[in-house]
């Protein structure tokens, strides 16, 4: 502890030289602990990869052409091979796609469409399939008419009938022959965005209410508690349906609001308890004594001391809301049909399963399970890293 | 009582030989808590293990009981703790557990947390008797009543069914002692058993332990940071510092002719009642070899001409306890308290816990709202003015809290902690100016410049209290309320902080309201002393007057309970 020199050396302009070994703050220490946690770091890498994928997709760098019907309807995954039973494949059988080797589609996870698009571009002039390929498919597909309508409606992106449609896709295609991998990537955009945004809304509300309620106490606390109790006594799903009904229209913003407005209660109770505990601490009294205002005491003094709780809550809720979005969309209360999300993919998959087309279900489920598991493990690691009890080891 | 056949005359009950204990701190870091400690606990005698925080005294005691946390503690295999010829180091858990309670038992500092709050004291006592003695429930209950009677619990027949929360702190500690002696142990380890208690209670507990030691012919290992406490009861004293024994020997020798510099320092750092040097000696004075400086007597007392800064009249604070559905009961924490604070003078405020002394301090700072009375600051009542008006006075009255571990925001650097008050009150034109002021203050309270960039947890208790003092000084206050500000500190650190407070008063002419339960400290620092009991002022007079000629019986009782240390106690005997 004893420093050799009491006074710090000065710079030329008279300011003190900041020592280079400035003490690490809470976050630095937490990061150091997190870095030592192998499971935590692996899960963080996975979560980060998903976030990157989502960001790239949102920026239009990958999976931009997700709605293009690049394959035949219900194109099976490449590793299974073209579906013989469903009749003649749309593309000429003479031109088997070279996209089969498994090593190749692994690399495609990064940008799964690049190869396909490249091939497509290369193949287009060579073998323009006759429109009959489409009509042949129609005879099998009971929904062909509907599909045609939809395709017409999506004029901008819908593949021209003149374009080549492949018999297989790396991980199969959906009802309209859209690549499942591209769709999963596009779907992550909605699912992760909704999950994280609604977690932010819920945590922000919960923290604000909890801080006010716990800090002021008295009738303010009573009022918030009353509100909380009423809110909490309504079955969760009913509440969601009620809010959904009030908000009328479906959409990403709506579902964020629904989840955010209904999900703050847990955070509220935790943060309220933290504030109750902290407001009686001497450092808060000391802040009062030096003249810090209520708002300053609440947010400048107490908040940094409870921020680790907030962060962990954010992480837990994000996981929960990613799942919640999937469930809501699956039930049809979620995002509208034309927005792809993992939930809407699962919703489509329930009909496809009857036909034995399992790949869309698997793609969405694997993506979601991986993310949620990694996120949960990361949350655990985060909580361990931030736990102030571990911080107690004093420097000797 | 079983006669101790194993220990012949001269053979000690416990022999600790070259005890080494270290702790794993996470990673590869190892902290050596005890570095080769050896001492004896003779049969039928009291050994005091004295040391400040971090000296390794508690770790030593816990290793005798085998109570060190197994996951991160390492006891060196060559260490030996012999108890009746048996080495306790490396003894299997089961054997150790049989010894605990039956042969060795322990009482802890906090009786409140050592007793289980959901069981009656009778149940907890009977449990010990049942486990170790195999007594039937009936016999155990009968014996429990006897034990409670022996440790001085009034009406033991009725109180046996009381829950710990229904007893006072002193009574809880008595119950703990009853549990500890229930099985007639040969060794009783008392770890700071009186530190959490008021002086009057402390005296009773010390007397009780001494009496029980004689009656049951036990040995007692008494662990404390305060030499004055053990002066009256110890036969042997072991002084520890940083995991090493500095000095040990018969109490007479250690107290009258200490050989070690550290022991000398410990004996003299604590303010004495009968004289008052200009500056208290600190450890460095002895360890550096220069000896205490400025030992001349300091004049205390107030003169009629001293300017009054704060004039408090009839201050009252009541709390309302809800009773039933609509009713509420008034609890008067402080009532009709009047005093004057004078520039450059200190008013000491003493009282036992619950006397309302802290309430007075917090009410003056408006951290509690006063229910009666006025406090005139330059003729204006600061208790009734609006919050906005009070802001201007807030920087002129400041408070230093008791616990330096709790009063600094753990998420702020020292720089942020010290700059904030100036920022709020607009002191200093810009960040640069404020920063310069902070560095100046750091120097003034004796902290290195690099502290600016550190967090509170990197400092010791004394250093943190310096930061808290510096925080008050940023506002250049005229009145400083010190609420038990040195009570949580080690004796030697206490002396340093008291010297610092005195220096600052001399330099800035501050008026202090010094609140403490420690009468020796109050006597040292105060010009006037006010004694409070149950929310009311008992007596208010010049410091010397009140200590030499206390008028009220309560004051007399309080003064007689102060641990006298070796000299006074043996002189009287």
Interface residues (C-beta under 8 A of the other chain):
Chain A: X1 X2 X3 X5 X6 X7 X8 X15 X16 X18 X19 X22 X23 X25 X26 X281 X282 X283 X285 X286 X287 X288 X289 X290 X291 X292 X296 X301 X304 X305 X391 X393 X394 X395 X396
Chain B: X25 X26 X31 X362 X365 X367 X391 X394 X395 X398 X399 X401 X402 X403 X406 X407 X408 X409 X410 X411 X412 X413 X420 X421 X424 X425 X432 X435 X439 X443 X448 X449 X450 X453 X454 X455 X457 X458 X459 X460 X463 X468 X471 X475
